[in-house]
């Protein structure tokens, strides 16, 4: 770090450089994230009205999921894996809350009243993974594995802390770096781009459960979702053929989850 610049300036310059290089490496594969944004938009257009207050809050959660998608990909391109995982965890959580507040009026009342230290404790006690991703609802329960993985991989622990220490040949011992994606960067970028997209595809795939009864014109959304699902499956096959290491990292392609229904 030069004497004339602040550490935040140096960090920002590295982020800009890494963002640019990651975009170059991923190329057209990055279209997948924007494809998912379009699917979110189509889903938002599938509602003619949100009849209840719970419905309105639940529909608004779509904007939160879109935000978390965009910020997770941005963080990934900057090589900040922990931030990307936290954003993805928040997206899954938002989907779970959207489901829970529509499924149970008592949960919605607790969610709506959150705002004081006392009500915050009540909300934290109520809005747990068993309520957000109940085992009795397969599409919601399927999201729990993503929630748990993102939590484990982004909370401060030995594994996440160790990612900040480079393991490249010749690296100075105990050199802490802000970026934590890890080497080799190229297959790791493809790995985590795929995973983030899979998570959001499954969130969108659960929309028929989350928004049961208020999706009035879902046809364009269903068509867009099917198109992106196929495109992501093709990306999976191509990436595995190019990077041998990904054969052990990537889950099987059936992990794309079930498609939503009308």
Order of alpha helices (4+ residues) and beta strands (2+ residues): alpha-alpha-alpha-alpha-alpha-alpha-alpha-alpha-alpha-alpha-alpha-alpha-alpha
